[in-house]
Structures are given as structure tokens and as C-alpha cells.
């Protein structure tokens, strides 16, 4: 079944229509039109699946897509132009050119936590790069998955872009096909499976994974603003964000004040939503039960209430958590924030290095020396100084992980680059032919290659 679809897409790709600039721009505009015309249905589906409010759905799922498409359309003509490069003295008379070649037939596996944005954002890159695509949405958000399929089927022919719904078996069967490129967003565990399957056929991949993303609050930080931005970034989408702060490291001198301000901001931003049952739910009972065990691994100093029927957990702060407990050895991915303290900022470096290469890192500090120390001495995918999450919302910054948190990056130009191959061409002159390579003179060669 899937082999036939891949065959149809490959045949269509090889006709060359997807390679043309005018075609790509037309399809990007078509995608934007499709999202706009079905915006209400998408937001409604997100509410059914994750209990997202209309405002949160637009802010985190729909709006960034409009911005990304606009940015891509504006810059695509420049990105597609062959790039001239310098010529080495050993290649005198020749010209070097790099062509951005479409990869071909691509697979996009989308997650459940942002099921609209993380299905369509990679697709923007696939279209911009001149590819065909198959999208596999998450079965854990079935209403959104259905609308994504309806949109794609309505606006794009199957031989160009298709959606295949299903559970683990569908993903397994798709990964057995001969794609030219795979883009996966999800957990580290599943990412390893995807990479293993891709390796069997030497298919290149981008893996957008996760990890334990720390936030450091220095004593020089604007504590009121830090509390507000951390509360928003952590408890957005009930903490089910791959770059949400996973744990906080607070300077001992400001710990009590910061925690009181953080509690205040949680109430201001989320109490009304929790009480009116408009706070996003945990995606499944399995994830909900996992999070409940974490509540027992520390002292709850804020929140900790839950509703099993609604699958909701209120924004929760924990203290007195041990580093060797389960909560600190896997990504939390829920509305629970463990808080630790430090005395000297240098102390946090080995702590964070033990949980290597998080997808994101955040530091709140007015002291430039503290900012520089941590940014230069820690390895992570990307992050913010004096903010959370916002680095992934701009098309001008690449977004991706490192090591356990992922391979490759996307957004803006990086999306185009991810879905294209750099094809290097040397254009050699025929006006003359240097004899040096045919009858090498060692003394002259040493001068040329010095």
C-alpha cells in the first residue's frame, strides 16, 4: 500500500514540476490558504484533543505557521539561486558553484504536543525545497490528525503531498519504505528507532527530540520578569513542550523571593484557566499516570492538584527533589517544575553537563559575565537569555538539538537547507589546460599547495 504511494510520488517528483520556483511559491501560498480556510476546524480539533484555548492554539500553532510561510516566500528566490564560491589557486581557470537540489520523496513524522504546527512547519521546508512529502500525524491527537488529512487531501494531489493516519504499525511500515529523507519530531526513544530504521537504507534524517532543559536564575536577574516568563514558558500547553524549562536552578540568595514571585505569576496566568477547566489536558492516561508518580518525588510547594477524569494537573512546583530520582532522569513533559538552588554560578555547569546536551537552555541574569560563562561553557540545542521558548518562534534562528536532543535544524533558511542537498559543481575552462597535473613537478607542486 505504502510502496505504491511512494512510487507515485517518486514518478511525479521525477517529472520536475516541484523543482520550479513558481510552483513552490504557488504551493506555499496554497498551504497558507488551506490553513486560513480551516483555521476554525484546526482550533476546534486542538481543543478536543488537548483542551487548548483558541488564544493558545493560535499563538503556538497557527500564527507561527503564517509567519514562517511569509518569510519563506519572501526569501525563497534568493535561497534557490546557485551559489558561486571561491576557486583555489590549484584550480585556476575554473568556477565553483553549489546547487540546492531537492531531496526527493520525504517523510514527516509529527508529534502530538503541537500537532498542527509540527506537521506543517516541516512541510513548509519540504515544499520550499522542491520535494514531495508524506505526513504521519500522531494517533494521540486523532481529531487534529483527521483535520490535517482533510486539508491536505483537499488542496494537494496525493502524488505530491499525502497524509497517512495510524498508530505505531503505520509508522513502522512507513519507515520500511525507501524515502529520500525523514524528518521526525518526538521522544528520544522513538528517535533512536527512526534513526536505526533509516540507517538500514542510508536515509538522511533530521531528529527533533528533547531532553531536560534547565533554567538558571542568577541573583542579578530581574526576578519579577524572570518569574513571569518562566511561568509562561513552563506551564504553556500543560508543560507539554519540548523546550519547556524542565528544572530550575536558583541562586540561594534570591530563592525565597523568586519562588514567591513565581507562585504569584502562576496564579495570574493560569489559576482562572485551571478553575474553569480551560487548562490544557495531559494527552493520555499513560502520560497522566507517569506524571502523578513524579508528584511523590518531592515536596509540593504550589499546585499538585489533579483531575483524573479531565486528565489535568495544575501547575506544580516541587522542592527537595533528589537528583537520582526518576523525575530527574527523564524528560518531565508536564506541568511540574522541580526547583534547586546553588551558591556559586560555576556550580551549575557540572550539574547541567551530567544531563548532556539539552534541547534548550535558559539563563536569567543581568550580569553579562554570568551570561557569557554559561552560554560558552554549556552545550545545548538553543535557548534564550532572559526569556524562555521564544527562540523557536523566529524564522531567523535555526532550531534543533545536539546529541541526545536531536540531529539537524530547521526554521527559515534552515528548513530549506534541511530539505535540499548541496550539489557541488566545478565548471572547468577549456581555453587552456595546465600540464602540471599530467607531469607533476614536485618543487612547483609544493609552491602551489603551500
For each residue, the residues with C-beta under 8 A, 3 or more apart:
1: 4 5 173
2: 5 6 164 173 174 176 177
3: 6 7 177
4: 1 7 8
5: 1 2 8 9 134 158 162 164
6: 2 3 9 10 105 134 177 178 179
7: 3 4 10 11
8: 4 5 11 12 158 159
9: 5 6 12 13 105 132 134 159 160 162
10: 6 7 13 14 104 105 132
11: 7 8 14 15 159
12: 8 9 15 17 18 132 157 159 160
13: 9 10 18 102 104 105 131 132
14: 10 11
15: 11 12
16: 19 20
17: 12 20 23
18: 12 13 23 24 102 130 131 132 160
19: 16 23 102 130
20: 16 17 23 24 130
21: 24 25 76 77 80
22: 25 26
23: 17 18 19 20 26 27
24: 18 20 21 27 28 76 80 127 128 130
25: 21 22 28 29 73 76
26: 22 23 29 30
27: 23 24 30 31 127 156 160
28: 24 25 31 32 69 72 73 76 124 127 128
29: 25 26 32 33 69 73
30: 26 27 33 34 155 156
31: 27 28 34 35 69 120 123 124 127 155
32: 28 29 35 36 65 66 69 70
33: 29 30 36 37 155
34: 30 31 37 38 151 152 154 155
35: 31 32 38 39 42 62 65 66 120 151
36: 32 33 39 66
37: 33 34
38: 34 35 41 42 147 150 151
39: 35 36 42 43 58 62
40: 43 44
41: 38 44 45 147 150
42: 35 38 39 45 46 57 61 62 116 144 147 151
43: 39 40 46 47 52 54 57 58 62
44: 40 41 47 48 143
45: 41 42 48 49 141 143 144 146 147
46: 42 43 49 50 52 57 61 115 116 141 143 144
47: 43 44 50 51 52 53 54 57
48: 44 45 143
49: 45 46 112 115 140 141 142 143 144 283
50: 46 47 112 113 141 237 238 240 280 281 283
51: 47 277 278 279 280 281 310 312
52: 43 46 47 56 57 60 61 237 280
53: 47 56 57 273 278
54: 43 47 57 58
55: 58 59
56: 52 53 59 60 236 237 280
57: 42 43 46 47 52 53 54 60 61 62 116
58: 39 43 54 55 61 62 63
59: 55 56 63
60: 52 56 57 63 64 114 117 236 237
61: 42 46 52 57 58 64 65 114 115 116 117
62: 35 39 42 43 57 58 65 66 116 117
63: 58 59 60 66 67
64: 60 61 67 68 117 121 393
65: 32 35 61 62 68 69 116 117 120 121 124
66: 32 35 36 62 63 69 70
67: 63 64 70 71 393 395
68: 64 65 71 72 121 124 395 411 412 415
69: 28 29 31 32 65 66 72 73 124
70: 32 66 67 73 74
71: 67 68 74 75 395 396 412
72: 28 68 69 75 76 124 125 128 395 412 415 416
73: 25 28 29 69 70 76
74: 70 71
75: 71 72 78 79 412 413
76: 21 24 25 28 72 73 79 80 128 416
77: 21 80 81
78: 75 81
79: 75 76 100 128 413 416
80: 21 24 76 77 100
81: 77 78
82: 97 98 99 100
83: 97 98
84: 95 96 97
85: 96 97 98
86: 96
87: 91 92 94 95 96
88: 91
89: 92 448
90: 448 449
91: 87 88 94 96 426 428
92: 87 89 434
93: 428 429 431 432 434
94: 87 91 426 427 428 429
95: 84 87 426 427
96: 84 85 86 87 91 424 425 426 427
97: 82 83 84 85 424 425 426 427
98: 82 83 85 422 423 424 425
99: 82 422 423 425
100: 79 80 82 129 416 417 420 421 422 423
101: 420 421 422 423
102: 13 18 19 129 130 131 419 420 421
103: 106 129 131 180 181 204 419 420 421
104: 10 13 131 132 179 180 181
105: 6 9 10 13 131 132 133 134 179 180
106: 103 126 131 132 133 134 179 180 181 182 183 419
107: 133 134 136 174 175 177 179 181 182 183
108: 119 122 123 126 133 134 135 136 183
109: 136 171 174 182 183 184 185 186 194
110: 115 118 119 122 135 136 137 138 148 185
111: 114 115 118 138 185 186 242
112: 49 50 115 138 140 141 283
113: 50 118 237 240 241 242 283 333
114: 60 61 111 117 118 237 241
115: 46 49 61 110 111 112 118 119 137 138 141 144 145 148
116: 42 46 57 61 62 65 119 120 144 148
117: 60 61 62 64 65 114 120 121
118: 110 111 113 114 115 121 122 185 208
119: 108 110 115 116 122 123 135 137 148
120: 31 35 65 116 117 123 124 148
121: 64 65 68 117 118 124 125 410 411 415
122: 108 110 118 119 125 126 183 185 206 410 415
123: 31 108 119 120 126 127 133 135 161
124: 28 31 65 68 69 72 120 121 127 128 415
125: 72 121 122 128 129 183 410 415 416 418 419
126: 106 108 122 123 129 131 132 133 183 419
127: 24 27 28 31 123 124 130 131 133 161
128: 24 28 72 76 79 124 125 415 416 419
129: 100 102 103 125 126 415 416 418 419 420
130: 18 19 20 24 102 127 419 420
131: 13 18 102 103 104 105 106 126 127 180 181 419
132: 9 10 12 13 18 104 105 106 126 159 160 161
133: 105 106 107 108 123 126 127 160 161 162
134: 5 6 9 105 106 107 108 161 162 163 164 174 179
135: 108 110 119 123 148 152 161 162 163 164
136: 107 108 109 110 163 164 165 166 170 171 174
137: 110 115 119 141 144 145 148 149 163 165
138: 110 111 112 115 141 145
139: 142 145 165 166 167 170
140: 49 112 283 284
141: 45 46 49 50 112 115 137 138 144 145 283
142: 49 139 145 146 165
143: 44 45 46 48 49 146 147
144: 42 45 46 49 115 116 137 141 147 148
145: 115 137 138 139 141 142 148 149 163 165
146: 45 142 143 149 150 165
147: 38 41 42 45 143 144 150 151
148: 110 115 116 119 120 135 137 144 145 151 152 163
149: 137 145 146 152 153 163 165
150: 38 41 146 147 153 154
151: 34 35 38 42 147 148 154 155
152: 34 135 148 149 155 156 161 162 163
153: 149 150 156 158 162 163
154: 34 150 151
155: 30 31 33 34 151 152
156: 27 30 152 153 160 161
157: 12 160 161
158: 5 8 153 161 162
159: 8 9 11 12 132 162
160: 9 12 18 27 132 133 156 157
161: 123 127 132 133 134 135 152 156 157 158
162: 5 9 133 134 135 152 153 158 159
163: 134 135 136 137 145 148 149 152 153
164: 2 5 134 135 136 170 174
165: 136 137 139 142 145 146 149 170
166: 136 139 169 170 171
167: 139 170 171
168: 171 172
169: 166 172 173
170: 136 139 164 165 166 167 173 174
171: 109 136 166 167 168 174 175
172: 168 169 175 176
173: 1 2 169 170 176 177
174: 2 107 109 134 136 164 170 171 177
175: 107 171 172 182 193 194 197 198
176: 2 172 173 197
177: 2 3 6 107 173 174
178: 6 201 203
179: 6 104 105 106 107 134 182 203
180: 103 104 105 106 131 203 204
181: 103 104 106 107 131 203 204 205 206 419
182: 106 107 109 175 179 194 198 203 204 205 206
183: 106 107 108 109 122 125 126 205 206 208 410 418 419
184: 109 190 191 194 205 206 207 208
185: 109 110 111 118 122 208 209 242
186: 109 111 190 191 194 208 209
187: 190 191 209 210 331
188: 191 192 209 210 211 331 404 405
189: 192 193
190: 184 186 187 193 194
191: 184 186 187 188 194 195 207 209 406
192: 188 189 195 196
193: 175 189 190 196 197
194: 109 175 182 184 186 190 191 197 198 205 207
195: 191 192 198 199 205 207 407
196: 192 193 199 200
197: 175 176 193 194 200 201
198: 175 182 194 195 201 202 203 204 205
199: 195 196 202 203
200: 196 197
201: 178 197 198
202: 198 199
203: 178 179 180 181 182 198 199
204: 103 180 181 182 198
205: 181 182 183 184 194 195 198 407 408
206: 122 181 182 183 184 400 406 407 408 409 410 418
207: 184 191 194 195 401 406 407 408
208: 118 183 184 185 186 242 359 399 400 401 406 408 410
209: 185 186 187 188 191 242 359 401 404 405 406
210: 187 188 213 242 331 333 359 401 405
211: 188 246 331 355 357 358 359 401 404 405
212: 246 247 328 330 331 332 355 358
213: 210 243 244 245 246 358 359 360 361 362 380 383
214: 245 246 247 248 249 348 351 352 355 358 361 362
215: 230 245 247 248 249 361 362 363 364 388
216: 248 249 345 348 362 363 364 365 374
217: 221 223 226 230 248 249 250 251 254 258 364 365
218: 221 251 345 363 364 365 366 367 370
219: 251 253 254
220: 365 366 367 370
221: 217 218 225 226 254 258 364 365 366 386
222: 225 226 364 366 386
223: 217 226 227 254 257 258 261
224: 227 228 261
225: 221 222 228 229 364 386
226: 217 221 222 223 229 230 258 261 364 386
227: 223 224 230 231 258 261 262 264 265
228: 224 225 231 232 265 269
229: 225 226 232 233 364 386 387 388
230: 215 217 226 227 233 234 245 248 262 265 362 364 388
231: 227 228 234 235 262 265 266 269 270 315
232: 228 229 235 236 265 269 388 389
233: 229 230 236 241 244 245 362 387 388 389
234: 230 231 239 244 245 315 335 337 388
235: 231 232 238 239 266 269 270 315 335
236: 56 60 232 233 239 241 244 389
237: 50 52 56 60 113 114 240 241 244 280
238: 50 235 279 280 281 282 312 313 334 335
239: 234 235 236 244 315 332 333 334 335 336 337
240: 50 113 237 244 280 282 283 333 334
241: 113 114 233 236 237 244 389
242: 111 113 185 208 209 210 333 359 360
243: 213 359 360 388 389 391 392
244: 213 233 234 236 237 239 240 241 333 388 389
245: 213 214 215 230 233 234 248 337 360 362 388
246: 211 212 213 214 331 332 337 358
247: 212 214 215 328 332 337 338 339 340
248: 214 215 216 217 230 245 337 338 339 340
249: 214 215 216 217 340 341 342 348 351 352
250: 217 254 255 258 259 339 340 341 342
251: 217 218 219 254 255 341 342 343 345
252: 255 341 342 343
253: 219
254: 217 219 221 223 250 251 257 258
255: 250 251 252 258 259 339 341
256: 259 260
257: 223 254 260 261
258: 217 221 223 226 227 250 254 255 261 262
259: 250 255 256 262 263 301 317 339
260: 256 257 263 264
261: 223 224 226 227 257 258 264 265
262: 227 230 231 258 259 265 266 302 317
263: 259 260 266 267 301 302 317
264: 227 260 261 267 268
265: 227 228 230 231 232 261 262 268 269
266: 231 235 262 263 269 270 271 302 303 315 317
267: 263 264 270 271
268: 264 265 271
269: 228 231 232 235 265 266
270: 231 235 266 267 273 274 279 314 315
271: 266 267 268 274 275
272: 275 276 278
273: 53 270 276 278 279
274: 270 271 277 278 279 312 314 315
275: 271 272
276: 272 273
277: 51 274 307 310 312
278: 51 53 272 273 274
279: 51 238 270 273 274 312 314
280: 50 51 52 56 237 238 240 312
281: 50 51 238 310 311 312
282: 238 240 287 288 291 311 312 313 334
283: 49 50 112 113 140 141 240 287 311
284: 140 287 288 311
285: 288 289 311
286: 289 290
287: 282 283 284 290 291 333 334
288: 282 284 285 291 292 306 308 311 313
289: 285 286 292 293
290: 286 287 293 294 334
291: 282 287 288 294 295 313 332 334 335 336
292: 288 289 295 296 306 313
293: 289 290 296 297 326
294: 290 291 297 318 326 327 332 334 336
295: 291 292 298 300 304 306 313 316 318 336
296: 292 293
297: 293 294 318 321 322 325 326 327
298: 295 318 319 320 321 325 327 338
299: 318 319 320
300: 295 303 304 316 317 318
301: 259 263 317 318 319 339
302: 262 263 266 315 316 317
303: 266 300 313 314 315 316 317 335
304: 295 300 314 316
305: 313 314
306: 288 292 295 312 313 314
307: 277 310 311 312
308: 288 311
309:
310: 51 277 281 307
311: 281 282 283 284 285 288 307 308
312: 51 238 274 277 279 280 281 282 306 307
313: 238 282 288 291 292 295 303 305 306 316 334 335 336
314: 270 274 279 303 304 305 306 335
315: 231 234 235 239 266 270 274 302 303 335 337
316: 295 300 302 303 304 313 335 336 337
317: 259 262 263 266 300 301 302 303 337 339
318: 294 295 297 298 299 300 301 321 327 336 337 338 339
319: 298 299 301 338 339
320: 298 299
321: 297 298 318 325 327 328 338 340
322: 297 325 328
323: 328 351 354
324: 328 329
325: 297 298 321 322 328 329
326: 293 294 297 329 330
327: 294 297 298 318 321 330 332 336 338
328: 212 247 321 322 323 324 325 338 355
329: 324 325 326
330: 212 326 327
331: 187 188 210 211 212 246
332: 212 239 246 247 291 294 327 336 337 338
333: 113 210 239 240 242 244 287
334: 238 239 240 282 287 290 291 294 313
335: 234 235 238 239 291 303 313 314 315 316
336: 239 291 294 295 313 316 318 327 332
337: 234 239 245 246 247 248 315 316 317 318 332
338: 247 248 298 318 319 321 327 328 332
339: 247 248 250 255 259 301 317 318 319
340: 247 248 249 250 321 351
341: 249 250 251 252 255
342: 249 250 251 252 345 347 348 351
343: 251 252 347
344: 347
345: 216 218 251 342 348 370 373 374
346: 349 373
347: 342 343 344 350 351
348: 214 216 249 342 345 351 352 374
349: 346 352 353 373 374 377 378
350: 347 353 354
351: 214 249 323 340 342 347 348 354 355
352: 214 249 348 349 355 358 361 378
353: 349 350 356 378 379
354: 323 350 351
355: 211 212 214 328 351 352 358
356: 353 379 403 404
357: 211 379 380 381 401 402 403 404 405
358: 211 212 213 214 246 352 355 361 380 381 405
359: 208 209 210 211 213 242 243 380 381 382 401 405 406
360: 213 242 243 245 380 381 382 383 384 388 389 391
361: 213 214 215 352 358 374 378 380 382 383
362: 213 214 215 216 230 233 245 383 384 385 387 388
363: 215 216 218 370 371 374 375 383 385 386
364: 215 216 217 218 221 222 225 226 229 230 385 386
365: 216 217 218 220 221 370 371 385 386
366: 218 220 221 222
367: 218 220 370 371
368: 371 372
369: 372 373
370: 218 220 345 363 365 367 373 374
371: 363 365 367 368 374 375 385
372: 368 369 375 376
373: 345 346 349 369 370 376 377
374: 216 345 348 349 361 363 370 371 377 378
375: 363 371 372 378 385
376: 372 373
377: 349 373 374
378: 349 352 353 361 374 375
379: 353 356 357 402 403
380: 213 357 358 359 360 361 383 402 405
381: 357 358 359 360 399 400 401 402 405 406
382: 359 360 361 391 392 397 398 399 400
383: 213 360 361 362 363 380 391
384: 360 362 387 388 389 390 391
385: 362 363 364 365 371 375
386: 221 222 225 226 229 363 364 365
387: 229 233 362 384 390 391
388: 215 229 230 232 233 234 243 244 245 360 362 384
389: 232 233 236 241 243 244 360 384 392 393
390: 384 387 393 394
391: 243 360 382 383 384 387 394 397 399
392: 243 382 389 397 399 411
393: 64 67 389 390
394: 390 391 397 411 412
395: 67 68 71 72 411 412
396: 71 412
397: 382 391 392 394 411 412
398: 382 409 410 411 412 413 414
399: 208 381 382 391 392 409 410 411 414
400: 206 208 381 382 406 407 408 409 410 414
401: 207 208 209 210 211 357 359 381 404 405 406 407
402: 357 379 380 381 405 406
403: 356 357 379 406
404: 188 209 211 356 357 401
405: 188 209 210 211 357 358 359 380 381 401 402
406: 191 206 207 208 209 359 381 400 401 402 403
407: 195 205 206 207 400 401
408: 205 206 207 208 400 418
409: 206 398 399 400 414 418
410: 121 122 125 183 206 208 398 399 400 414 415 418
411: 68 121 392 394 395 397 398 399 414 415
412: 68 71 72 75 394 395 396 397 398 415 416
413: 75 79 398 416 417
414: 398 399 400 409 410 411 417 418
415: 68 72 121 122 124 125 128 129 410 411 412 418 419
416: 72 76 79 100 125 128 129 412 413 419 420
417: 100 413 414 420
418: 125 129 183 206 408 409 410 414 415
419: 102 103 106 125 126 128 129 130 131 181 183 415 416
420: 100 101 102 103 129 130 416 417
421: 100 101 102 103
422: 98 99 100 101
423: 98 99 100 101
424: 96 97 98
425: 96 97 98 99
426: 91 94 95 96 97
427: 94 95 96 97
428: 91 93 94
429: 93 94 432
430: 433
431: 93
432: 93 429
433: 430
434: 92 93 437
435: 438 439
436: 439 440 441 444 445 448
437: 434 440
438: 435
439: 435 436
440: 436 437 445
441: 436 444 445
442: 445 446
443: 446 447
444: 436 441 447 448
445: 436 440 441 442 448 449
446: 442 443 449 450
447: 443 444 450
448: 89 90 436 444 445
449: 90 445 446
450: 446 447
